[in-house]
Amino acid sequence: GLRYHASSESFKTLLKLGGFHFSMLTGVPNFAMPMVDVRDVATAHIRAAFDSEVPSGRYIVSAANSTLPEMAALLRLDYSNYSIPALVSPVPRALAAMLAPYSRQGVDSLTVTNNVGVRINLDTSKSIEILKLHYGDPKLTLCEMFQQMIDAGAVRPGPRPELVGLTLLVVTS
């Protein structure tokens, strides 16, 4: 099986989503986030590299044209006692873009502008037809990753972060 690596951007994203991260105190940002299992990526590379009948070129490999709120909803089905937000953040895109460089999240203003509130529609037909990929279930991929993080002690059960954020807002008002 695959192992949890703290330096992986995929795991960092999932840690923010389910590990009670301060960036989720207003809810999960409506951020476009395509998903693919690393095993499907490996299969695509092997077929593209070693199948002489595969024409050279670029192949988009993605199992789901998803968003962070959709990912959170999938995780909450099996991990409802973890800090996975249920509300979509009401922070406007322009404000999120302005604050992005100061958030220390590795996301710049342009990335926020191009991905918050935007639906990505990747065309994977070429990878399905030519590379003969059969993508795995995105929910299974997410749950396997999240379970690895639980097993590694990276995430623990806890309250939804937006509920804590609302409580802080009410208490400090």
MDAnalysis code that builds the backbone (N, CA, C; Angstrom):
import MDAnalysis as mda
import numpy as np

u = mda.Universe.empty(519, n_residues=173, atom_resindex=np.repeat(np.arange(173), 3), trajectory=True)
u.add_TopologyAttr("name", ["N", "CA", "C"] * 173)
u.add_TopologyAttr("resid", np.arange(1, 174))
u.add_TopologyAttr("resname", ["GLY", "LEU", "ARG", "TYR", "HIS", "ALA", "SER", "SER", "GLU", "SER", "PHE", "LYS", "THR", "LEU", "LEU", "LYS", "LEU", "GLY", "GLY", "PHE", "HIS", "PHE", "SER", "MET", "LEU", "THR", "GLY", "VAL", "PRO", "ASN", "PHE", "ALA", "MET", "PRO", "MET", "VAL", "ASP", "VAL", "ARG", "ASP", "VAL", "ALA", "THR", "ALA", "HIS", "ILE", "ARG", "ALA", "ALA", "PHE", "ASP", "SER", "GLU", "VAL", "PRO", "SER", "GLY", "ARG", "TYR", "ILE", "VAL", "SER", "ALA", "ALA", "ASN", "SER", "THR", "LEU", "PRO", "GLU", "MET", "ALA", "ALA", "LEU", "LEU", "ARG", "LEU", "ASP", "TYR", "SER", "ASN", "TYR", "SER", "ILE", "PRO", "ALA", "LEU", "VAL", "SER", "PRO", "VAL", "PRO", "ARG", "ALA", "LEU", "ALA", "ALA", "MET", "LEU", "ALA", "PRO", "TYR", "SER", "ARG", "GLN", "GLY", "VAL", "ASP", "SER", "LEU", "THR", "VAL", "THR", "ASN", "ASN", "VAL", "GLY", "VAL", "ARG", "ILE", "ASN", "LEU", "ASP", "THR", "SER", "LYS", "SER", "ILE", "GLU", "ILE", "LEU", "LYS", "LEU", "HIS", "TYR", "GLY", "ASP", "PRO", "LYS", "LEU", "THR", "LEU", "CYS", "GLU", "MET", "PHE", "GLN", "GLN", "MET", "ILE", "ASP", "ALA", "GLY", "ALA", "VAL", "ARG", "PRO", "GLY", "PRO", "ARG", "PRO", "GLU", "LEU", "VAL", "GLY", "LEU", "THR", "LEU", "LEU", "VAL", "VAL", "THR", "SER"])
u.atoms.positions = np.array([
    [0.811, -1.194, 0.000],
    [0.000, 0.000, 0.000],
    [0.849, 1.250, 0.000],
    [0.212, 2.357, -0.238],
    [0.878, 3.644, -0.249],
    [1.041, 4.142, 1.169],
    [2.017, 5.024, 1.376],
    [2.262, 5.531, 2.726],
    [2.050, 7.036, 2.769],
    [1.755, 7.517, 3.955],
    [1.577, 8.942, 4.196],
    [2.936, 9.637, 4.166],
    [3.049, 10.711, 3.398],
    [4.261, 11.520, 3.351],
    [3.876, 12.958, 3.632],
    [4.388, 13.510, 4.727],
    [4.016, 14.863, 5.149],
    [4.360, 15.916, 4.101],
    [5.299, 15.635, 3.196],
    [5.695, 16.623, 2.193],
    [4.830, 16.575, 0.935],
    [3.958, 15.600, 0.807],
    [3.103, 15.471, -0.359],
    [2.049, 16.574, -0.376],
    [1.907, 17.264, -1.493],
    [0.892, 18.320, -1.604],
    [-0.512, 17.751, -1.468],
    [-0.729, 16.540, -1.955],
    [-2.041, 15.918, -1.806],
    [-2.370, 15.700, -0.336],
    [-1.402, 15.203, 0.411],
    [-1.632, 14.979, 1.828],
    [-1.754, 16.303, 2.587],
    [-0.988, 17.322, 2.175],
    [-1.113, 18.640, 2.811],
    [-2.527, 19.194, 2.610],
    [-3.061, 19.017, 1.416],
    [-4.420, 19.483, 1.132],
    [-5.428, 18.751, 2.000],
    [-5.289, 17.443, 2.092],
    [-6.206, 16.649, 2.908],
    [-6.054, 16.973, 4.391],
    [-4.838, 17.284, 4.814],
    [-4.604, 17.678, 6.211],
    [-5.339, 18.980, 6.527],
    [-5.313, 19.935, 5.605],
    [-6.058, 21.180, 5.798],
    [-7.550, 20.913, 5.835],
    [-7.993, 19.993, 5.013],
    [-9.415, 19.693, 4.898],
    [-9.957, 18.931, 6.101],
    [-9.158, 18.058, 6.691],
    [-9.665, 17.224, 7.771],
    [-8.897, 17.269, 9.070],
    [-7.929, 18.174, 9.172],
    [-7.085, 18.213, 10.363],
    [-7.249, 19.464, 11.193],
    [-8.433, 20.042, 11.199],
    [-8.744, 21.259, 11.958],
    [-7.729, 22.365, 11.669],
    [-7.665, 22.789, 10.438],
    [-6.741, 23.844, 10.012],
    [-7.414, 25.206, 10.108],
    [-6.657, 26.221, 10.527],
    [-7.236, 27.559, 10.715],
    [-7.859, 28.114, 9.444],
    [-7.368, 27.697, 8.287],
    [-7.903, 28.217, 7.021],
    [-9.335, 27.743, 6.772],
    [-9.803, 26.779, 7.549],
    [-11.160, 26.251, 7.382],
    [-12.129, 26.824, 8.418],
    [-11.701, 27.808, 9.219],
    [-12.561, 28.364, 10.266],
    [-13.792, 29.076, 9.713],
    [-13.758, 29.477, 8.450],
    [-14.949, 30.088, 7.829],
    [-15.679, 29.091, 6.932],
    [-15.217, 27.846, 6.935],
    [-15.776, 26.821, 6.057],
    [-14.772, 26.469, 4.979],
    [-15.094, 25.467, 4.215],
    [-14.187, 25.003, 3.162],
    [-14.305, 25.925, 1.938],
    [-13.173, 26.404, 1.423],
    [-13.238, 27.260, 0.224],
    [-13.767, 26.487, -0.980],
    [-14.556, 27.146, -1.810],
    [-15.076, 26.529, -3.023],
    [-13.981, 26.564, -4.089],
    [-12.991, 25.700, -3.901],
    [-11.771, 25.676, -4.705],
    [-11.800, 24.470, -5.626],
    [-11.590, 24.689, -6.917],
    [-11.555, 23.594, -7.889],
    [-10.385, 22.669, -7.576],
    [-10.653, 21.363, -7.567],
    [-9.626, 20.402, -7.191],
    [-9.858, 19.067, -7.899],
    [-9.324, 18.899, -9.115],
    [-9.458, 17.604, -9.788],
    [-8.785, 16.511, -8.952],
    [-9.295, 15.293, -9.049],
    [-8.747, 14.174, -8.268],
    [-8.354, 13.019, -9.178],
    [-7.277, 12.352, -8.771],
    [-6.868, 11.118, -9.439],
    [-6.036, 10.312, -8.451],
    [-6.199, 9.018, -8.493],
    [-5.425, 8.120, -7.648],
    [-4.022, 7.980, -8.248],
    [-3.013, 8.005, -7.405],
    [-1.635, 7.900, -7.874],
    [-1.399, 6.580, -8.613],
    [-2.165, 5.567, -8.265],
    [-2.031, 4.281, -8.968],
    [-2.507, 4.405, -10.409],
    [-3.534, 5.233, -10.655],
    [-3.995, 5.471, -12.023],
    [-2.952, 6.279, -12.802],
    [-2.309, 7.211, -12.130],
    [-1.247, 7.999, -12.768],
    [-0.093, 7.075, -13.160],
    [0.274, 6.179, -12.258],
    [1.360, 5.234, -12.557],
    [1.005, 4.342, -13.747],
    [-0.230, 3.862, -13.771],
    [-0.684, 3.034, -14.896],
    [-0.596, 3.813, -16.206],
    [-1.027, 5.065, -16.184],
    [-0.969, 5.903, -17.385],
    [0.471, 6.076, -17.858],
    [1.388, 6.309, -16.934],
    [2.802, 6.480, -17.315],
    [3.371, 5.208, -17.924],
    [3.062, 4.087, -17.325],
    [3.588, 2.813, -17.829],
    [3.039, 2.523, -19.217],
    [1.742, 2.719, -19.417],
    [1.154, 2.452, -20.732],
    [1.694, 3.413, -21.781],
    [1.832, 4.676, -21.414],
    [2.353, 5.668, -22.375],
    [3.817, 5.387, -22.718],
    [4.570, 4.902, -21.749],
    [5.998, 4.670, -21.978],
    [6.292, 3.368, -22.705],
    [5.506, 2.325, -22.442],
    [5.884, 1.008, -22.934],
    [4.968, 0.410, -23.999],
    [3.846, 1.029, -24.265],
    [2.958, 0.513, -25.314],
    [3.314, 1.224, -26.620],
    [3.893, 0.488, -27.555],
    [4.363, 1.085, -28.812],
    [3.226, 1.613, -29.686],
    [1.986, 1.196, -29.413],
    [0.857, 1.668, -30.204],
    [0.261, 2.974, -29.675],
    [0.746, 3.438, -28.530],
    [0.237, 4.684, -27.959],
    [0.969, 5.858, -28.606],
    [0.228, 6.747, -29.265],
    [0.888, 7.906, -29.887],
    [1.414, 8.862, -28.820],
    [2.515, 9.517, -29.144],
    [3.071, 10.480, -28.193],
    [2.124, 11.669, -28.090],
    [2.244, 12.380, -27.015],
    [1.387, 13.537, -26.810],
    [1.023, 13.689, -25.354],
    [0.146, 14.619, -25.096],
    [-0.283, 14.919, -23.733],
    [-1.607, 14.223, -23.458],
    [-1.683, 13.601, -22.275],
    [-2.887, 12.912, -21.838],
    [-3.307, 13.477, -20.485],
    [-4.524, 13.951, -20.386],
    [-5.038, 14.442, -19.110],
    [-5.531, 13.243, -18.314],
    [-5.022, 13.133, -17.090],
    [-5.353, 12.014, -16.225],
    [-6.053, 12.568, -14.989],
    [-7.350, 12.339, -14.891],
    [-8.147, 12.831, -13.762],
    [-9.390, 11.965, -13.614],
    [-9.636, 11.528, -12.374],
    [-10.807, 10.687, -12.124],
    [-12.055, 11.504, -11.873],
    [-11.885, 12.746, -11.407],
    [-13.051, 13.561, -11.069],
    [-12.734, 15.043, -11.201],
    [-13.644, 15.776, -11.820],
    [-13.572, 17.239, -11.857],
    [-14.264, 17.723, -10.586],
    [-13.511, 17.824, -9.520],
    [-14.085, 18.020, -8.200],
    [-13.754, 19.393, -7.630],
    [-14.276, 19.633, -6.426],
    [-13.972, 20.836, -5.649],
    [-13.681, 20.404, -4.216],
    [-13.057, 21.289, -3.450],
    [-12.810, 20.980, -2.042],
    [-14.106, 20.698, -1.272],
    [-15.202, 21.471, -1.476],
    [-16.433, 21.120, -0.773],
    [-16.961, 19.722, -1.124],
    [-16.820, 19.308, -2.371],
    [-17.247, 17.964, -2.764],
    [-16.370, 16.901, -2.102],
    [-15.077, 17.170, -2.018],
    [-14.170, 16.243, -1.344],
    [-14.530, 16.139, 0.133],
    [-14.807, 17.279, 0.757],
    [-15.178, 17.285, 2.170],
    [-16.455, 16.474, 2.388],
    [-17.422, 16.637, 1.505],
    [-18.686, 15.900, 1.629],
    [-18.451, 14.395, 1.522],
    [-17.578, 13.969, 0.627],
    [-17.270, 12.540, 0.497],
    [-16.614, 12.012, 1.764],
    [-15.668, 12.768, 2.312],
    [-14.978, 12.325, 3.528],
    [-15.916, 12.264, 4.731],
    [-16.814, 13.245, 4.835],
    [-17.722, 13.285, 5.987],
    [-18.639, 12.065, 6.038],
    [-18.880, 11.420, 4.886],
    [-19.730, 10.223, 4.871],
    [-19.167, 9.134, 5.785],
    [-17.851, 8.974, 5.810],
    [-17.215, 7.922, 6.604],
    [-16.469, 8.442, 7.829],
    [-16.190, 9.730, 7.875],
    [-15.369, 10.297, 8.959],
    [-16.067, 11.499, 9.593],
    [-17.314, 11.315, 9.971],
    [-18.108, 12.431, 10.505],
    [-17.608, 12.942, 11.849],
    [-16.810, 12.175, 12.565],
    [-16.299, 12.633, 13.856],
    [-14.948, 13.351, 13.738],
    [-14.530, 13.654, 12.508],
    [-13.286, 14.397, 12.278],
    [-13.608, 15.842, 11.897],
    [-12.598, 16.681, 11.921],
    [-12.759, 18.126, 11.705],
    [-12.880, 18.490, 10.232],
    [-13.840, 17.924, 9.569],
    [-14.057, 18.172, 8.143],
    [-15.209, 19.163, 8.020],
    [-14.951, 20.358, 7.480],
    [-16.011, 21.369, 7.410],
    [-17.161, 20.951, 6.512],
    [-18.363, 21.418, 6.865],
    [-19.562, 21.122, 6.073],
    [-20.050, 22.362, 5.337],
    [-19.686, 23.534, 5.842],
    [-20.127, 24.778, 5.204],
    [-19.128, 25.223, 4.148],
    [-19.631, 25.805, 3.078],
    [-18.765, 26.414, 2.073],
    [-18.453, 27.823, 2.554],
    [-17.188, 28.195, 2.520],
    [-16.758, 29.504, 3.014],
    [-17.465, 30.632, 2.278],
    [-17.989, 31.602, 3.045],
    [-18.650, 32.745, 2.411],
    [-17.678, 33.859, 2.003],
    [-16.374, 33.654, 2.234],
    [-15.385, 34.683, 1.906],
    [-15.374, 34.904, 0.394],
    [-15.610, 36.144, -0.055],
    [-15.635, 36.429, -1.496],
    [-14.279, 36.157, -2.157],
    [-14.328, 35.763, -3.421],
    [-13.112, 35.439, -4.164],
    [-12.109, 36.585, -4.139],
    [-12.566, 37.824, -4.335],
    [-11.649, 38.971, -4.370],
    [-10.917, 39.128, -3.036],
    [-11.639, 38.954, -1.930],
    [-11.009, 39.067, -0.609],
    [-10.045, 37.904, -0.384],
    [-10.452, 36.700, -0.747],
    [-9.574, 35.531, -0.607],
    [-8.305, 35.708, -1.434],
    [-8.429, 36.249, -2.645],
    [-7.264, 36.479, -3.500],
    [-6.334, 37.519, -2.896],
    [-6.917, 38.543, -2.289],
    [-6.114, 39.597, -1.674],
    [-5.347, 39.067, -0.456],
    [-5.963, 38.175, 0.303],
    [-5.342, 37.653, 1.521],
    [-4.419, 36.460, 1.272],
    [-4.547, 35.820, 0.120],
    [-3.792, 34.595, -0.171],
    [-2.288, 34.707, 0.069],
    [-1.615, 35.763, -0.395],
    [-0.163, 35.820, -0.187],
    [0.253, 35.877, 1.285],
    [-0.663, 36.286, 2.155],
    [-0.350, 36.426, 3.572],
    [-0.741, 35.194, 4.388],
    [-1.376, 34.239, 3.758],
    [-1.907, 33.089, 4.488],
    [-0.877, 31.992, 4.743],
    [0.280, 32.070, 4.086],
    [1.333, 31.056, 4.213],
    [0.823, 29.670, 3.836],
    [-0.057, 29.618, 2.852],
    [-0.624, 28.347, 2.409],
    [-0.036, 27.881, 1.084],
    [0.906, 28.622, 0.539],
    [1.496, 28.239, -0.731],
    [0.584, 28.494, -1.918],
    [-0.419, 29.363, -1.723],
    [-1.352, 29.691, -2.795],
    [-1.273, 31.195, -3.035],
    [-1.090, 31.580, -4.280],
    [-0.997, 33.011, -4.588],
    [-2.348, 33.561, -5.047],
    [-2.400, 34.869, -5.225],
    [-3.650, 35.539, -5.610],
    [-4.211, 35.028, -6.930],
    [-3.350, 34.823, -7.909],
    [-3.802, 34.367, -9.222],
    [-4.423, 32.970, -9.140],
    [-3.826, 32.085, -8.346],
    [-4.362, 30.734, -8.172],
    [-5.752, 30.797, -7.561],
    [-5.928, 31.650, -6.552],
    [-7.239, 31.795, -5.924],
    [-8.238, 32.335, -6.929],
    [-7.858, 33.386, -7.651],
    [-8.752, 33.988, -8.639],
    [-9.184, 32.978, -9.699],
    [-8.244, 32.137, -10.125],
    [-8.535, 31.181, -11.194],
    [-9.255, 29.916, -10.730],
    [-9.292, 29.664, -9.416],
    [-9.824, 28.386, -8.944],
    [-10.970, 28.473, -7.949],
    [-11.149, 29.592, -7.273],
    [-12.242, 29.704, -6.304],
    [-13.523, 30.049, -7.054],
    [-14.560, 29.249, -6.818],
    [-15.848, 29.481, -7.460],
    [-15.865, 29.142, -8.935],
    [-14.841, 28.434, -9.398],
    [-14.730, 28.074, -10.810],
    [-14.852, 26.557, -10.922],
    [-15.574, 26.099, -11.903],
    [-15.725, 24.662, -12.136],
    [-14.754, 24.237, -13.228],
    [-13.898, 23.287, -12.938],
    [-12.962, 22.758, -13.936],
    [-13.637, 21.584, -14.639],
    [-13.489, 21.534, -15.945],
    [-14.052, 20.431, -16.709],
    [-12.959, 19.854, -17.604],
    [-12.178, 18.943, -17.035],
    [-11.077, 18.335, -17.768],
    [-11.602, 17.212, -18.664],
    [-11.113, 17.186, -19.880],
    [-11.514, 16.151, -20.832],
    [-10.502, 15.011, -20.774],
    [-10.910, 13.903, -20.193],
    [-10.026, 12.746, -20.033],
    [-10.301, 11.649, -21.063],
    [-11.078, 11.969, -22.069],
    [-11.467, 10.944, -23.047],
    [-10.251, 10.301, -23.722],
    [-9.221, 11.075, -23.971],
    [-8.027, 10.543, -24.624],
    [-7.344, 9.484, -23.736],
    [-7.271, 9.758, -22.429],
    [-6.635, 8.786, -21.530],
    [-7.489, 7.527, -21.392],
    [-8.789, 7.672, -21.500],
    [-9.687, 6.507, -21.400],
    [-9.649, 5.698, -22.693],
    [-9.726, 6.388, -23.834],
    [-9.793, 5.695, -25.128],
    [-8.448, 5.125, -25.566],
    [-7.383, 5.910, -25.432],
    [-6.085, 5.480, -25.969],
    [-5.260, 4.710, -24.933],
    [-5.204, 5.222, -23.690],
    [-4.430, 4.538, -22.653],
    [-5.237, 3.435, -21.969],
    [-6.539, 3.375, -22.282],
    [-7.437, 2.358, -21.724],
    [-7.481, 2.413, -20.190],
    [-7.488, 3.635, -19.648],
    [-7.557, 3.786, -18.197],
    [-8.977, 3.556, -17.704],
    [-9.084, 2.907, -16.574],
    [-10.341, 2.721, -15.859],
    [-10.099, 3.346, -14.488],
    [-10.554, 4.573, -14.316],
    [-10.265, 5.310, -13.095],
    [-10.927, 4.687, -11.876],
    [-10.179, 4.712, -10.775],
    [-10.709, 4.234, -9.507],
    [-11.733, 5.211, -8.944],
    [-12.469, 4.756, -7.955],
    [-13.495, 5.547, -7.289],
    [-12.837, 6.661, -6.473],
    [-13.147, 7.937, -6.769],
    [-12.530, 9.046, -6.027],
    [-12.799, 8.981, -4.520],
    [-13.986, 8.526, -4.124],
    [-14.287, 8.418, -2.691],
    [-13.352, 7.420, -2.029],
    [-13.120, 6.299, -2.675],
    [-12.213, 5.289, -2.139],
    [-10.798, 5.851, -2.011],
    [-10.340, 6.573, -3.033],
    [-9.017, 7.188, -2.994],
    [-8.897, 8.141, -1.810],
    [-9.889, 9.028, -1.645],
    [-9.864, 9.981, -0.537],
    [-9.863, 9.281, 0.815],
    [-10.735, 8.297, 0.961],
    [-10.845, 7.599, 2.246],
    [-9.576, 6.809, 2.560],
    [-8.962, 6.212, 1.560],
    [-7.699, 5.504, 1.794],
    [-6.607, 6.471, 2.241],
    [-6.526, 7.620, 1.581],
    [-5.533, 8.626, 1.980],
    [-5.794, 9.121, 3.396],
    [-7.059, 9.428, 3.689],
    [-7.402, 9.956, 5.004],
    [-7.131, 8.908, 6.087],
    [-7.433, 7.666, 5.800],
    [-7.166, 6.602, 6.771],
    [-5.669, 6.457, 7.027],
    [-4.856, 6.615, 5.987],
    [-3.398, 6.579, 6.175],
    [-2.957, 7.698, 7.106],
    [-3.576, 8.860, 6.968],
    [-3.230, 9.992, 7.823],
    [-3.666, 9.739, 9.269],
    [-4.809, 9.107, 9.444],
    [-5.267, 8.736, 10.788],
    [-4.291, 7.737, 11.400],
    [-3.947, 6.712, 10.631],
    [-3.035, 5.675, 11.118],
    [-1.666, 6.250, 11.483],
    [-1.237, 7.297, 10.763],
    [0.054, 7.940, 11.028],
    [-0.038, 8.961, 12.172],
    [-1.252, 9.214, 12.680],
    [-1.422, 10.177, 13.762],
    [-1.447, 11.624, 13.304],
    [-1.600, 11.846, 12.002],
    [-1.595, 13.214, 11.465],
    [-2.927, 13.923, 11.674],
    [-4.027, 13.181, 11.757],
    [-5.344, 13.770, 12.016],
    [-6.017, 13.000, 13.144],
    [-6.806, 13.736, 13.908],
    [-7.531, 13.147, 15.040],
    [-8.978, 13.626, 15.006],
    [-9.869, 12.894, 15.656],
    [-11.259, 13.352, 15.731],
    [-11.341, 14.730, 16.372],
    [-12.351, 15.487, 15.980],
    [-12.540, 16.808, 16.560],
    [-13.727, 17.518, 15.958],
    [-13.993, 18.742, 16.449],
    [-15.157, 19.497, 15.981],
    [-14.940, 20.059, 14.582],
    [-16.042, 20.375, 13.909],
    [-15.942, 21.018, 12.599],
    [-15.351, 22.410, 12.796],
    [-14.361, 22.788, 11.999],
    [-13.673, 24.064, 12.207],
    [-14.568, 25.290, 12.047],
    [-15.558, 25.238, 11.150],
    [-16.400, 26.424, 10.959],
    [-17.306, 26.661, 12.166],
    [-17.624, 25.613, 12.911],
    [-18.412, 25.794, 14.139],
    [-17.577, 26.512, 15.199],
    [-16.300, 26.164, 15.281],
    [-15.389, 26.854, 16.190],
    [-15.211, 28.297, 15.737],
    [-15.080, 28.508, 14.423],
    [-14.936, 29.859, 13.876],
    [-16.139, 30.725, 14.202],
    [-17.344, 30.168, 14.050],
    [-18.565, 30.912, 14.388],
    [-18.631, 31.215, 15.880],
    [-18.210, 30.248, 16.702],
    [-18.203, 30.447, 18.159],
    [-17.242, 31.568, 18.517],
    [-16.054, 31.579, 17.908],
    [-15.080, 32.651, 18.171],
    [-15.635, 33.995, 17.752],
    [-16.344, 34.013, 16.630],
    [-16.922, 35.252, 16.139],
    [-17.973, 35.793, 17.105],
    [-18.811, 34.901, 17.632],
    [-19.858, 35.305, 18.566],
    [-19.252, 35.741, 19.904],
    [-18.281, 35.008, 20.412],
    [-17.671, 35.294, 21.705],
    [-16.902, 36.619, 21.676],
    [-16.233, 36.910, 20.580],
    [-15.423, 38.122, 20.494],
    [-16.235, 39.344, 20.073],
    [-17.512, 39.168, 19.734],
    [-18.338, 40.301, 19.301],
    [-18.814, 41.124, 20.473],
])
